[in-house]
Amino acid sequence: MRDPEAIYRTPLAAAGGLAVTGSGKQQARRAVTDRKLPSFAVVLVERGQGWLDTAASGRLSLTGPILFWLFPNRAHSYGPDEGGWDERWALFEGSFTRDFVRLRLMTERQPVVALHHVDEMARLFGTLHADLLDDTNLGQASAALMLHRIVISAAKQVSVAADHRRDRPDMAEIVETLRQRAMQPLDLTAYAAEHGMSPATLRRRFTLKTGLPPKAFQLRARIDHAKQLLATTDEKIETIAAMVGLDDPFYFSRVFHEREGCSPREFRARYTRG
């Protein structure tokens, strides 16, 4: 990574959800000082050491492989030590960024992600750069997809690292276990104790992982299964209600309508293939 490369693109008018507006790679030797960007940025340091300084995070020491987020209109400074570092970067914007921040997939106070799978991340950055270089509608759409994958990959590595540091149960396994048991009654206290946590801790961590507390997650799983049964079987509505753990068919129909905007019978009429 000797010769610096940089691409800048004006996003398509229709690409409001997520658009990559720039990408590059270089062997950096100089610091960026007190800069503000109009968009979000992500910087991947594959090798090398240096520092990052923002108002939200303070001054942080960095050792690659790491990734860090930069937020729009926020002053930041960063750079490598004397030996330089190998850097890839991307600029991005769009309404999806609000969801990334709301879901804490990237945060200002903790912008740095230590990477355990740098090869995967470098591949995503490389594909994004090639897509942007293509400069077609399809290329820009694919670049946005790669950026989305970068966000998700980084968030997963943060989650796994946090569980290992604190010697905590894997939340992905806990979520999957509840999904498999969703049709059964849920005793939250017993379920939390099964995984070595208090109910409050389980609820907080579960909500952080899925966006829903356990009971709401269970109800969504039940209604999703009911939709599958409505569309693929001829079972009566009251039978399906019992099959998904909601024995009162009137309660089932009310909850279903609140969530889906239609009754179970109307849903079946829409999606059953005649």
Buried (B, 14 or more C-beta within 10 A) or exposed (E): BEEEEEBEBEBEEEBEEBBBBBBBBBBBEEBBEEEEBEBBBBBBBBBBBBBBBBEEBEEBEBEBBBBBBBBBEBEBBBBBBEEBBBBBBBBBBBEBBEEBBEEEBBBBEBBBBBBEEBEEBBEBBBBBBBBBEBEEEEBBBBBBBBBBBBBEBBBBBBBBBEBEEEEBBEBEEBBEBBBEBBBEEBEBEEBBEEBEBEBEEBBEBBBEBBEBBBEEBBBBBBBEBBBEBBEEEEBEBBEBBBBBBBEEBEEBBEBBBEBBEEBBEBBBEEEEEE
